[in-house]
Amino acid sequence: MRRLSSRDVALMAIGAVLTYLSTVAIQVYIPATKGYFNIGEVMVYTWALLFGPWIGAFSAGVGSMMADVLTGYEQYAPATLIIKGIEGFIVGKLHLLLKRMSISRAKVLSIVIATVASLALAVLGLLIYSGVAEVTFFALSGSISGAILSLYIPWLLWVLAAIVFIVITGVMVLKVDPMLGIRALIVVIGGLEMVLGYFIYESVLYGPGQAMVEVPYNIGQMLVGLVVSIPLSKSVERKVLVQSIH
């Protein structure tokens, strides 16, 4: 680890505060695990992508832990410090390693990633999420609201979704940002560490069955962070570049 400058310390403090604020902005209580859904991953990923592994790790771990402590989820604070800290470090470190990749290689890898993701979407949809389905709506307290929707999901829907996904991603990679797929892969890897980390911790506290309840919520947090942090970090980078030129 390089020696920290006053700028690094300031960025760590600012990042921790922003991570805390984004984490407490929206909290949806999950009774089964006594945890909560939040959008803190937006700042976890953004700060790590912008400022690297060490600043990203501190901001993610400390900011997220502060949110747990100050909003009544103290039982998660020790795990959050470690899990979110590692998450921020992974995203920041992988970004440093892969952003040096040539444009041509980045385009190829991004297209490959998009293709694999679209195939996975199609296969999982065809095998698991096609046919008759029942959607039950739950209240935030965890009690069934009584609203059950029955619907039929055709297999063709997943094929079309996969085609649309690969086309849109391909256009964005080739015309907008060749690093798009790389950044998305980096965020997903970091996010999966977060999902696995909390599953292990909650399994110890409440058992694997209850811990599994929060997995979709944590994956949702990761996806929200992915969708927002990549364009946000790119926008900040452009503004900093323009200001440095002028």
Backbone as CSV, one residue per row, in Angstrom:
resi,resn,N_x,N_y,N_z,CA_x,CA_y,CA_z,C_x,C_y,C_z
1,MET,0.844,-1.198,0.000,0.000,0.000,0.000,0.874,1.241,0.000
2,ARG,0.570,2.201,-0.879,1.348,3.430,-0.941,1.023,4.321,0.244
3,ARG,1.920,5.274,0.534,1.702,6.195,1.638,0.512,7.098,1.337
4,LEU,-0.350,7.273,2.341,-1.536,8.085,2.141,-1.204,9.568,2.203
5,SER,-1.752,10.313,1.276,-1.605,11.764,1.277,-2.817,12.391,1.950
6,SER,-2.738,13.704,2.194,-3.878,14.403,2.782,-5.094,14.316,1.857
7,ARG,-4.844,14.293,0.536,-5.934,14.151,-0.428,-6.605,12.796,-0.263
8,ASP,-5.807,11.735,-0.077,-6.359,10.399,0.106,-7.246,10.335,1.347
9,VAL,-6.759,10.923,2.430,-7.527,10.917,3.682,-8.842,11.660,3.507
10,ALA,-8.780,12.796,2.816,-10.000,13.567,2.568,-10.986,12.769,1.722
11,LEU,-10.480,12.086,0.687,-11.355,11.280,-0.170,-11.959,10.105,0.593
12,MET,-11.191,9.519,1.513,-11.722,8.440,2.341,-12.875,8.940,3.205
13,ALA,-12.680,10.099,3.823,-13.708,10.660,4.697,-14.961,11.023,3.904
14,ILE,-14.767,11.695,2.769,-15.912,12.079,1.929,-16.642,10.837,1.429
15,GLY,-15.868,9.841,0.976,-16.468,8.610,0.474,-17.260,7.880,1.546
16,ALA,-16.733,7.852,2.777,-17.438,7.187,3.869,-18.759,7.886,4.169
17,VAL,-18.754,9.211,4.170,-19.980,9.975,4.431,-21.004,9.745,3.324
18,LEU,-20.550,9.790,2.065,-21.470,9.580,0.944,-22.033,8.159,0.944
19,THR,-21.197,7.190,1.302,-21.668,5.807,1.388,-22.699,5.666,2.496
20,TYR,-22.436,6.299,3.630,-23.398,6.290,4.736,-24.729,6.896,4.306
21,LEU,-24.678,8.062,3.656,-25.899,8.754,3.253,-26.701,7.945,2.235
22,SER,-26.002,7.330,1.273,-26.716,6.538,0.264,-27.292,5.259,0.870
23,THR,-26.651,4.750,1.911,-27.131,3.526,2.558,-28.390,3.776,3.377
24,VAL,-28.437,4.916,4.065,-29.597,5.197,4.919,-30.716,5.904,4.165
25,ALA,-30.460,6.310,2.918,-31.474,7.034,2.142,-32.726,6.193,1.948
26,ILE,-32.538,4.915,1.630,-33.662,3.985,1.454,-33.316,2.702,2.192
27,GLN,-34.154,2.341,3.161,-33.967,1.098,3.902,-35.283,0.323,3.937
28,VAL,-35.228,-0.894,3.434,-36.410,-1.770,3.451,-36.097,-2.943,4.380
29,TYR,-36.787,-2.998,5.498,-36.522,-4.012,6.525,-36.894,-5.407,6.027
30,ILE,-36.009,-6.385,6.321,-36.236,-7.782,5.938,-36.360,-8.601,7.225
31,PRO,-37.578,-8.949,7.644,-37.789,-9.606,8.942,-37.016,-10.909,9.123
32,ALA,-36.922,-11.727,8.081,-36.319,-13.060,8.215,-34.878,-12.990,8.703
33,THR,-34.148,-11.968,8.267,-32.732,-11.862,8.649,-32.452,-10.639,9.517
34,LYS,-33.511,-9.855,9.818,-33.356,-8.628,10.594,-32.354,-7.674,9.941
35,GLY,-32.256,-7.772,8.599,-31.403,-6.869,7.826,-32.253,-5.928,7.005
36,TYR,-31.640,-5.293,5.994,-32.396,-4.332,5.201,-31.808,-4.170,3.808
37,PHE,-32.704,-3.856,2.869,-32.297,-3.512,1.507,-31.940,-2.037,1.471
38,ASN,-30.871,-1.694,0.715,-30.476,-0.299,0.606,-29.789,-0.067,-0.740
39,ILE,-29.486,1.194,-1.038,-28.827,1.528,-2.307,-27.391,2.014,-2.080
40,GLY,-26.808,1.586,-0.961,-25.444,2.005,-0.643,-24.392,1.543,-1.630
41,GLU,-24.688,0.443,-2.362,-23.720,-0.068,-3.344,-23.400,0.963,-4.433
42,VAL,-24.311,1.902,-4.661,-24.060,2.931,-5.669,-22.758,3.670,-5.352
43,MET,-22.608,4.122,-4.097,-21.400,4.852,-3.735,-20.216,3.926,-3.486
44,VAL,-20.480,2.703,-3.030,-19.392,1.727,-2.861,-18.658,1.528,-4.180
45,TYR,-19.413,1.283,-5.250,-18.808,1.032,-6.552,-18.249,2.310,-7.173
46,THR,-18.992,3.393,-7.062,-18.543,4.655,-7.677,-17.210,5.096,-7.102
47,TRP,-17.081,5.078,-5.783,-15.840,5.556,-5.156,-14.666,4.629,-5.463
48,ALA,-14.926,3.319,-5.498,-13.862,2.367,-5.807,-13.402,2.507,-7.255
49,LEU,-14.344,2.694,-8.178,-13.992,2.868,-9.591,-13.205,4.154,-9.814
50,LEU,-13.543,5.188,-9.053,-12.888,6.486,-9.240,-11.516,6.568,-8.573
51,PHE,-11.392,5.998,-7.366,-10.210,6.286,-6.563,-9.404,5.068,-6.127
52,GLY,-9.754,3.887,-6.609,-8.900,2.737,-6.381,-9.244,1.913,-5.150
53,PRO,-8.436,0.877,-4.878,-8.781,-0.131,-3.874,-8.768,0.338,-2.426
54,TRP,-7.764,1.100,-2.023,-7.638,1.439,-0.608,-8.650,2.485,-0.182
55,ILE,-8.799,3.519,-0.984,-9.821,4.529,-0.698,-11.210,3.905,-0.805
56,GLY,-11.396,3.059,-1.818,-12.675,2.381,-1.992,-13.004,1.462,-0.831
57,ALA,-11.993,0.745,-0.336,-12.209,-0.183,0.777,-12.607,0.553,2.046
58,PHE,-11.873,1.624,2.370,-12.173,2.393,3.588,-13.567,3.010,3.505
59,SER,-13.858,3.663,2.396,-15.143,4.339,2.240,-16.300,3.354,2.328
60,ALA,-16.163,2.219,1.654,-17.230,1.214,1.646,-17.424,0.595,3.024
61,GLY,-16.332,0.167,3.644,-16.428,-0.510,4.935,-16.901,0.393,6.054
62,VAL,-16.246,1.547,6.208,-16.569,2.448,7.317,-17.927,3.114,7.116
63,GLY,-18.197,3.596,5.894,-19.478,4.243,5.638,-20.659,3.310,5.843
64,SER,-20.540,2.076,5.356,-21.625,1.099,5.499,-21.782,0.668,6.956
65,MET,-20.665,0.505,7.665,-20.725,0.138,9.078,-21.402,1.236,9.894
66,MET,-21.087,2.496,9.588,-21.735,3.611,10.275,-23.248,3.553,10.111
67,ALA,-23.692,3.189,8.909,-25.129,3.086,8.658,-25.763,2.013,9.536
68,ASP,-25.096,0.873,9.675,-25.617,-0.197,10.528,-25.721,0.264,11.982
69,VAL,-24.664,0.879,12.474,-24.605,1.280,13.878,-25.636,2.359,14.199
70,LEU,-25.774,3.324,13.316,-26.612,4.491,13.606,-28.087,4.302,13.262
71,THR,-28.437,3.186,12.601,-29.848,2.969,12.261,-30.418,1.690,12.886
72,GLY,-29.726,1.161,13.884,-30.297,0.057,14.650,-29.988,-1.341,14.165
73,TYR,-28.954,-1.499,13.334,-28.580,-2.827,12.836,-27.171,-3.187,13.314
74,GLU,-26.922,-2.954,14.609,-25.568,-3.133,15.156,-25.046,-4.548,14.989
75,GLN,-25.933,-5.541,14.941,-25.484,-6.930,14.826,-24.754,-7.189,13.508
76,TYR,-24.975,-6.321,12.523,-24.320,-6.494,11.223,-23.030,-5.684,11.102
77,ALA,-22.794,-4.749,12.009,-21.691,-3.799,11.857,-20.314,-4.440,11.676
78,PRO,-19.924,-5.416,12.504,-18.584,-6.012,12.312,-18.432,-6.696,10.953
79,ALA,-19.472,-7.445,10.551,-19.415,-8.127,9.257,-19.427,-7.126,8.118
80,THR,-20.230,-6.079,8.253,-20.317,-5.069,7.202,-18.971,-4.394,6.968
81,LEU,-18.268,-4.061,8.042,-16.950,-3.422,7.910,-16.030,-4.276,7.038
82,ILE,-16.038,-5.579,7.266,-15.145,-6.482,6.521,-15.680,-6.758,5.121
83,ILE,-16.964,-7.132,5.025,-17.540,-7.527,3.737,-17.542,-6.367,2.746
84,LYS,-18.036,-5.205,3.170,-18.093,-4.051,2.273,-16.688,-3.518,1.990
85,GLY,-15.795,-3.599,2.981,-14.418,-3.171,2.756,-13.743,-3.999,1.674
86,ILE,-13.914,-5.324,1.755,-13.346,-6.210,0.734,-13.996,-5.945,-0.620
87,GLU,-15.294,-5.709,-0.619,-16.014,-5.415,-1.858,-15.432,-4.180,-2.549
88,GLY,-15.250,-3.104,-1.778,-14.668,-1.892,-2.346,-13.256,-2.112,-2.853
89,PHE,-12.474,-2.907,-2.111,-11.097,-3.188,-2.530,-11.069,-3.973,-3.833
90,ILE,-11.915,-4.992,-3.940,-11.953,-5.828,-5.152,-12.286,-4.982,-6.376
91,VAL,-13.337,-4.165,-6.270,-13.743,-3.332,-7.407,-12.640,-2.354,-7.789
92,GLY,-12.056,-1.691,-6.807,-10.992,-0.731,-7.091,-9.751,-1.369,-7.678
93,LYS,-9.349,-2.524,-7.144,-8.141,-3.200,-7.604,-8.314,-3.741,-9.016
94,LEU,-9.429,-4.397,-9.273,-9.659,-4.945,-10.612,-9.751,-3.832,-11.654
95,HIS,-10.335,-2.706,-11.262,-10.429,-1.589,-12.203,-9.046,-1.059,-12.551
96,LEU,-8.176,-0.957,-11.567,-6.798,-0.510,-11.834,-6.079,-1.468,-12.776
97,LEU,-6.305,-2.758,-12.585,-5.611,-3.761,-13.394,-6.137,-3.816,-14.822
98,LEU,-7.458,-3.689,-14.979,-8.060,-3.912,-16.289,-8.238,-2.646,-17.125
99,LYS,-8.183,-1.472,-16.507,-8.401,-0.259,-17.296,-7.216,0.059,-18.210
100,ARG,-6.089,-0.610,-17.982,-4.925,-0.425,-18.856,-5.045,-1.256,-20.138
101,MET,-6.074,-2.038,-20.215,-6.273,-2.888,-21.385,-6.473,-2.040,-22.637
102,SER,-5.966,-2.515,-23.758,-6.125,-1.792,-25.013,-7.595,-1.728,-25.416
103,ILE,-7.936,-0.718,-26.221,-9.318,-0.523,-26.646,-9.838,-1.741,-27.404
104,SER,-9.007,-2.290,-28.277,-9.443,-3.436,-29.083,-9.736,-4.642,-28.198
105,ARG,-8.853,-4.908,-27.236,-9.074,-6.040,-26.338,-10.292,-5.799,-25.454
106,ALA,-10.469,-4.554,-25.005,-11.616,-4.219,-24.160,-12.918,-4.459,-24.908
107,LYS,-12.943,-4.091,-26.184,-14.146,-4.299,-26.987,-14.453,-5.786,-27.128
108,VAL,-13.421,-6.559,-27.431,-13.614,-8.006,-27.609,-14.107,-8.643,-26.319
109,LEU,-13.439,-8.305,-25.190,-13.819,-8.893,-23.904,-15.220,-8.457,-23.498
110,SER,-15.557,-7.195,-23.749,-16.891,-6.696,-23.412,-17.974,-7.423,-24.202
111,ILE,-17.717,-7.646,-25.497,-18.681,-8.375,-26.321,-18.820,-9.815,-25.844
112,VAL,-17.700,-10.438,-25.481,-17.740,-11.816,-24.970,-18.565,-11.880,-23.686
113,ILE,-18.318,-10.922,-22.770,-19.055,-10.879,-21.511,-20.549,-10.693,-21.770
114,ALA,-20.876,-9.778,-22.678,-22.283,-9.523,-23.008,-22.937,-10.759,-23.619
115,THR,-22.190,-11.474,-24.465,-22.723,-12.686,-25.098,-22.992,-13.776,-24.067
116,VAL,-22.035,-13.978,-23.165,-22.202,-14.986,-22.113,-23.394,-14.624,-21.221
117,ALA,-23.501,-13.337,-20.878,-24.602,-12.894,-20.021,-25.953,-13.099,-20.706
118,SER,-26.010,-12.804,-22.005,-27.279,-12.971,-22.729,-27.658,-14.445,-22.845
119,LEU,-26.661,-15.308,-23.073,-26.931,-16.750,-23.131,-27.396,-17.275,-21.772
120,ALA,-26.758,-16.780,-20.698,-27.165,-17.191,-19.357,-28.598,-16.755,-19.070
121,LEU,-28.935,-15.544,-19.494,-30.298,-15.042,-19.325,-31.296,-15.937,-20.046
122,ALA,-30.974,-16.283,-21.280,-31.882,-17.126,-22.065,-32.022,-18.519,-21.460
123,VAL,-30.905,-19.135,-21.096,-30.932,-20.503,-20.560,-31.678,-20.564,-19.237
124,LEU,-31.349,-19.640,-18.309,-32.026,-19.637,-17.012,-33.521,-19.362,-17.175
125,GLY,-33.844,-18.445,-18.079,-35.246,-18.149,-18.324,-35.994,-19.345,-18.879
126,LEU,-35.382,-20.038,-19.847,-36.022,-21.204,-20.468,-36.192,-22.356,-19.477
127,LEU,-35.171,-22.574,-18.651,-35.191,-23.732,-17.759,-35.969,-23.506,-16.471
128,ILE,-35.952,-22.264,-15.964,-36.491,-22.021,-14.624,-37.713,-21.110,-14.622
129,TYR,-37.682,-20.064,-15.435,-38.688,-19.014,-15.309,-39.708,-18.989,-16.445
130,SER,-39.880,-20.084,-17.163,-40.897,-20.161,-18.203,-42.088,-20.984,-17.707
131,GLY,-43.254,-20.707,-18.308,-44.458,-21.449,-17.948,-45.348,-20.675,-17.007
132,VAL,-46.228,-21.380,-16.304,-47.173,-20.746,-15.380,-46.448,-20.358,-14.097
133,ALA,-46.695,-19.143,-13.648,-46.048,-18.653,-12.429,-47.064,-17.923,-11.566
134,GLU,-46.858,-17.981,-10.244,-47.678,-17.234,-9.304,-46.798,-16.234,-8.574
135,VAL,-47.189,-14.996,-8.602,-46.451,-13.939,-7.922,-47.267,-13.495,-6.724
136,THR,-46.712,-13.647,-5.524,-47.388,-13.232,-4.291,-46.752,-11.957,-3.777
137,PHE,-47.575,-10.981,-3.468,-47.075,-9.701,-2.990,-47.061,-9.695,-1.465
138,PHE,-45.929,-9.272,-0.890,-45.761,-9.234,0.557,-45.698,-7.789,1.038
139,ALA,-46.173,-7.549,2.233,-46.003,-6.244,2.862,-44.591,-6.158,3.417
140,LEU,-44.144,-4.963,3.773,-42.797,-4.792,4.320,-42.627,-5.528,5.636
141,SER,-43.709,-5.769,6.338,-43.631,-6.481,7.610,-43.396,-7.974,7.414
142,GLY,-43.540,-8.440,6.165,-43.336,-9.848,5.882,-44.623,-10.646,5.827
143,SER,-45.749,-10.048,6.161,-47.023,-10.762,6.116,-47.593,-10.739,4.708
144,ILE,-48.305,-11.796,4.326,-48.872,-11.877,2.988,-50.021,-10.895,2.850
145,SER,-50.000,-10.117,1.794,-51.030,-9.109,1.599,-52.287,-9.701,0.992
146,GLY,-52.223,-10.923,0.472,-53.386,-11.565,-0.103,-53.525,-11.381,-1.596
147,ALA,-52.646,-10.585,-2.210,-52.710,-10.342,-3.654,-51.825,-11.346,-4.374
148,ILE,-52.433,-12.269,-5.103,-51.681,-13.283,-5.844,-52.012,-13.154,-7.325
149,LEU,-50.966,-13.004,-8.127,-51.138,-12.837,-9.571,-50.641,-14.091,-10.288
150,SER,-51.501,-14.710,-11.061,-51.115,-15.879,-11.843,-50.929,-15.466,-13.296
151,LEU,-49.805,-15.853,-13.873,-49.530,-15.484,-15.250,-48.710,-16.554,-15.946
152,TYR,-48.706,-16.489,-17.278,-47.938,-17.434,-18.088,-46.778,-16.699,-18.744
153,ILE,-45.569,-17.220,-18.541,-44.360,-16.610,-19.109,-43.886,-17.476,-20.268
154,PRO,-43.999,-17.012,-21.512,-43.586,-17.822,-22.665,-42.071,-17.899,-22.796
155,TRP,-41.591,-19.020,-23.330,-40.147,-19.197,-23.492,-39.575,-18.194,-24.487
156,LEU,-40.397,-17.767,-25.450,-39.930,-16.829,-26.461,-39.537,-15.484,-25.846
157,LEU,-40.152,-15.140,-24.739,-39.839,-13.877,-24.067,-38.369,-13.804,-23.700
158,TRP,-37.814,-14.914,-23.209,-36.425,-14.936,-22.768,-35.460,-14.902,-23.958
159,VAL,-35.843,-15.533,-25.038,-35.021,-15.468,-26.249,-34.954,-14.036,-26.768
160,LEU,-36.104,-13.370,-26.825,-36.146,-11.981,-27.287,-35.378,-11.063,-26.344
161,ALA,-35.516,-11.308,-25.030,-34.796,-10.491,-24.045,-33.287,-10.634,-24.217
162,ALA,-32.822,-11.862,-24.472,-31.395,-12.089,-24.668,-30.887,-11.393,-25.927
163,ILE,-31.683,-11.439,-26.989,-31.288,-10.781,-28.241,-31.216,-9.271,-28.063
164,VAL,-32.231,-8.703,-27.424,-32.255,-7.255,-27.184,-31.060,-6.834,-26.325
165,PHE,-30.777,-7.632,-25.293,-29.664,-7.313,-24.392,-28.332,-7.286,-25.131
166,ILE,-28.058,-8.300,-25.946,-26.775,-8.364,-26.635,-26.665,-7.270,-27.683
167,VAL,-27.769,-6.926,-28.343,-27.736,-5.859,-29.353,-27.455,-4.505,-28.705
168,ILE,-28.186,-4.178,-27.641,-27.997,-2.887,-26.968,-26.599,-2.782,-26.377
169,THR,-26.163,-3.848,-25.722,-24.822,-3.835,-25.125,-23.748,-3.710,-26.194
170,GLY,-23.911,-4.430,-27.299,-22.939,-4.360,-28.381,-22.815,-2.963,-28.958
171,VAL,-23.958,-2.301,-29.161,-23.938,-0.931,-29.693,-23.238,0.010,-28.716
172,MET,-23.554,-0.125,-27.425,-22.937,0.754,-26.429,-21.436,0.533,-26.335
173,VAL,-21.010,-0.731,-26.401,-19.573,-1.038,-26.317,-18.832,-0.496,-27.536
174,LEU,-19.394,-0.679,-28.730,-18.715,-0.293,-29.960,-18.795,1.207,-30.234
175,LYS,-19.891,1.846,-29.795,-20.097,3.252,-30.143,-19.919,4.226,-28.979
176,VAL,-20.122,3.755,-27.743,-20.113,4.675,-26.601,-18.885,4.483,-25.717
177,ASP,-18.733,3.295,-25.130,-17.643,3.060,-24.175,-17.182,1.606,-24.279
178,PRO,-16.002,1.363,-24.827,-15.509,-0.012,-24.957,-15.229,-0.685,-23.617
179,MET,-15.088,0.130,-22.552,-14.809,-0.428,-21.230,-16.083,-0.771,-20.467
180,LEU,-17.237,-0.577,-21.071,-18.501,-0.796,-20.381,-18.608,-2.215,-19.822
181,GLY,-18.335,-3.199,-20.662,-18.431,-4.585,-20.223,-17.418,-4.926,-19.152
182,ILE,-16.213,-4.332,-19.250,-15.175,-4.585,-18.249,-15.621,-4.068,-16.894
183,ARG,-16.131,-2.829,-16.872,-16.584,-2.249,-15.608,-17.748,-3.043,-15.016
184,ALA,-18.643,-3.476,-15.871,-19.772,-4.271,-15.393,-19.289,-5.578,-14.767
185,LEU,-18.326,-6.240,-15.412,-17.770,-7.482,-14.876,-17.112,-7.237,-13.526
186,ILE,-16.359,-6.141,-13.411,-15.679,-5.802,-12.162,-16.688,-5.615,-11.033
187,VAL,-17.740,-4.868,-11.309,-18.766,-4.612,-10.300,-19.465,-5.908,-9.886
188,VAL,-19.766,-6.771,-10.845,-20.435,-8.035,-10.538,-19.556,-8.911,-9.647
189,ILE,-18.257,-8.961,-9.934,-17.342,-9.764,-9.108,-17.324,-9.238,-7.677
190,GLY,-17.204,-7.918,-7.524,-17.241,-7.331,-6.188,-18.575,-7.570,-5.509
191,GLY,-19.663,-7.422,-6.268,-20.990,-7.618,-5.705,-21.238,-9.039,-5.246
192,LEU,-20.727,-10.011,-5.970,-20.908,-11.416,-5.585,-20.182,-11.727,-4.277
193,GLU,-19.045,-11.065,-4.054,-18.359,-11.212,-2.765,-19.263,-10.722,-1.638
194,MET,-19.948,-9.596,-1.869,-20.869,-9.045,-0.871,-22.028,-10.006,-0.606
195,VAL,-22.621,-10.531,-1.672,-23.750,-11.455,-1.533,-23.327,-12.706,-0.754
196,LEU,-22.181,-13.271,-1.124,-21.686,-14.476,-0.445,-21.311,-14.185,1.000
197,GLY,-20.678,-13.043,1.230,-20.254,-12.685,2.585,-21.420,-12.586,3.554
198,TYR,-22.474,-11.892,3.136,-23.636,-11.756,4.006,-24.377,-13.083,4.159
199,PHE,-24.391,-13.914,3.117,-25.044,-15.217,3.233,-24.350,-16.062,4.293
200,ILE,-23.024,-16.066,4.280,-22.273,-16.844,5.269,-22.526,-16.308,6.676
201,TYR,-22.458,-14.994,6.827,-22.643,-14.379,8.149,-24.055,-14.629,8.674
202,GLU,-25.060,-14.448,7.835,-26.443,-14.651,8.260,-26.749,-16.127,8.497
203,SER,-26.056,-17.011,7.783,-26.229,-18.440,8.026,-25.770,-18.803,9.432
204,VAL,-24.688,-18.177,9.878,-24.197,-18.410,11.240,-25.189,-17.872,12.267
205,LEU,-25.755,-16.691,11.996,-26.675,-16.066,12.941,-28.047,-16.726,12.963
206,TYR,-28.608,-16.987,11.758,-30.010,-17.393,11.663,-30.241,-18.729,10.959
207,GLY,-29.200,-19.304,10.376,-29.352,-20.546,9.623,-29.431,-20.273,8.129
208,PRO,-29.017,-21.240,7.299,-28.982,-21.046,5.840,-30.339,-20.729,5.228
209,GLY,-31.417,-21.324,5.760,-32.742,-21.092,5.197,-33.146,-19.636,5.261
210,GLN,-32.990,-19.025,6.430,-33.334,-17.617,6.582,-32.342,-16.724,5.846
211,ALA,-31.067,-17.118,5.838,-30.060,-16.318,5.137,-30.360,-16.248,3.647
212,MET,-30.918,-17.322,3.098,-31.234,-17.354,1.677,-32.282,-16.315,1.296
213,VAL,-33.135,-15.941,2.242,-34.183,-14.958,1.964,-33.590,-13.631,1.514
214,GLU,-32.453,-13.262,2.078,-31.875,-11.951,1.778,-31.031,-11.946,0.508
215,VAL,-30.705,-13.119,-0.020,-29.863,-13.185,-1.220,-30.451,-12.389,-2.386
216,PRO,-31.748,-12.552,-2.721,-32.286,-11.747,-3.831,-32.202,-10.248,-3.575
217,TYR,-32.381,-9.825,-2.317,-32.288,-8.409,-1.979,-30.868,-7.898,-2.207
218,ASN,-29.884,-8.698,-1.781,-28.493,-8.289,-1.964,-28.097,-8.269,-3.437
219,ILE,-28.632,-9.206,-4.212,-28.388,-9.186,-5.652,-29.033,-7.941,-6.255
220,GLY,-30.219,-7.585,-5.750,-30.868,-6.354,-6.194,-30.035,-5.127,-5.887
221,GLN,-29.440,-5.090,-4.687,-28.553,-3.981,-4.335,-27.388,-3.886,-5.314
222,MET,-26.823,-5.048,-5.644,-25.712,-5.086,-6.583,-26.131,-4.540,-7.942
223,LEU,-27.303,-4.939,-8.426,-27.759,-4.502,-9.741,-28.046,-3.007,-9.770
224,VAL,-28.643,-2.484,-8.695,-28.874,-1.040,-8.611,-27.537,-0.296,-8.637
225,GLY,-26.588,-0.797,-7.856,-25.262,-0.181,-7.849,-24.592,-0.235,-9.204
226,LEU,-24.750,-1.366,-9.912,-24.175,-1.537,-11.249,-24.748,-0.524,-12.228
227,VAL,-26.071,-0.416,-12.255,-26.740,0.446,-13.226,-26.405,1.920,-13.004
228,VAL,-26.278,2.328,-11.734,-26.064,3.751,-11.428,-24.585,4.115,-11.386
229,SER,-23.749,3.263,-10.803,-22.358,3.639,-10.548,-21.515,3.762,-11.810
230,ILE,-21.773,2.918,-12.811,-20.946,2.956,-14.021,-21.114,4.271,-14.782
231,PRO,-22.339,4.704,-15.114,-22.463,6.014,-15.767,-22.075,7.170,-14.857
232,LEU,-22.333,7.037,-13.543,-21.983,8.109,-12.605,-20.476,8.297,-12.524
233,SER,-19.729,7.214,-12.385,-18.272,7.312,-12.309,-17.692,7.817,-13.622
234,LYS,-18.274,7.381,-14.734,-17.812,7.850,-16.044,-18.054,9.342,-16.198
235,SER,-19.206,9.824,-15.726,-19.525,11.246,-15.814,-18.567,12.072,-14.974
236,VAL,-18.266,11.598,-13.772,-17.327,12.317,-12.898,-15.941,12.354,-13.523
237,GLU,-15.501,11.247,-14.101,-14.190,11.201,-14.762,-14.105,12.220,-15.889
238,ARG,-15.155,12.341,-16.675,-15.163,13.293,-17.788,-15.085,14.730,-17.291
239,LYS,-15.837,15.048,-16.223,-15.819,16.396,-15.685,-14.450,16.756,-15.131
240,VAL,-13.830,15.809,-14.430,-12.484,16.046,-13.896,-11.488,16.257,-15.017
241,LEU,-11.621,15.467,-16.108,-10.728,15.600,-17.242,-10.873,16.955,-17.912
242,VAL,-12.125,17.400,-18.092,-12.377,18.698,-18.721,-11.813,19.820,-17.869
243,GLN,-12.018,19.738,-16.545,-11.514,20.772,-15.657,-9.982,20.818,-15.648
244,SER,-9.354,19.635,-15.743,-7.884,19.599,-15.769,-7.314,20.212,-17.040
245,ILE,-8.064,20.057,-18.149,-7.608,20.624,-19.416,-7.690,22.144,-19.391
246,HIS,-8.773,22.658,-18.769,-8.969,24.090,-18.715,-8.221,24.720,-17.532
